[in-house]
Amino acid sequence: MPNPKDLRVGDLVRFISTPEEWSQPGYCIHAMSRRFMKKMILRTWPARVYEIDEWGYPWIRAIFYERGKRHYHSWAVTESTGWRKVLRRI
């Protein structure tokens, strides 16, 4: 399993499934987070890491259009499952 702390600013990340950590007993996830993750899985392009926080976790940004309006989202990649690093084409 990849370690999210190995990601750097500029790396591309593709979400491929909901994280396995979310199905652990006692793990509580907000409904908005589940909806966000489902949208990220359906996207055909990867997200770019734009920041590393003080704990070493990478953050991505996403823009979704709903009813003609933009919705901005930020997400910290803290789980080690459900995503993969995308290698850049040369």
N, C-alpha and C positions, 0 to 999 in steps of 0.2 A: 504494500500500500504506500502511495506517495505521501510524503510529509509536506503539509502546506507551508511550513516554515522554510522549505527549500526554494520556494518561489521568490522571484525578484521582480522589481518594478519593470514593466514592459513585457513580462511573460504572458502568454495567451493560455486561457483555461477554458475547457469545454465541460459543461455539466452533462453527465450521461444518465444519471439515475438519482433518486433521493438517497441521501446518505444512510448507510446501514446503522449508524449510531442513533438515528431517529427512531428506530423500531425497538430499541432497548427498553426493558421495563423501567418505568419511572422517568423516562426522558420526555419532557414536555416541549412541544413546538407550537408556536402561535400559528393560527390559521393563515394569516397573511404571509408568513414565512413559507408555508407549504405551497401557497398559490404562486409566490415568487419563484420558488424552485421549479415548479411545474412549467412555468413560462420559460425559464432558463433552459430547461431540458429540451423544450420544443424549438428553441432558436437554432438556426442553421449556421450561425457564426459564433466564434469564441468571444469571450470577454477578456479584456486586458487588465492586468494588475496595475493600479495607478498609485498605490501607496502601501507601505509597510508600517504597521502601528508600533507603539512602544513595546509591545509584547512579542513582536516578530511575526504577526499574522498579516497576510496579504489582503488587500481590499480591492474589490472590483466595482465598477459602475455599470448600470444598465439603464437604458431609456426605453420605455414602452409607450405605445400610442394607443389610447383608448378614447373612443368617441371624438377623435380629432385633437385630443390634448396630450401633451407629453407628460409622462410620469417618470421622475428620476428616482433611482434606487441605488443604494450602496450596500455591499455585502462583504462581510469578513469571511474568508475561507478558513474555517477552523476544523472541519471534519477531514478525515483522511480517506474517505470513500465518497463515491458519487461524482467525482470529477477526474479529469486527466489533463495533463499539460499537453498543449498542442505545439508541435515542432514547426518552426517557420520554414516556408519554402525558400529555396535559394535560387 
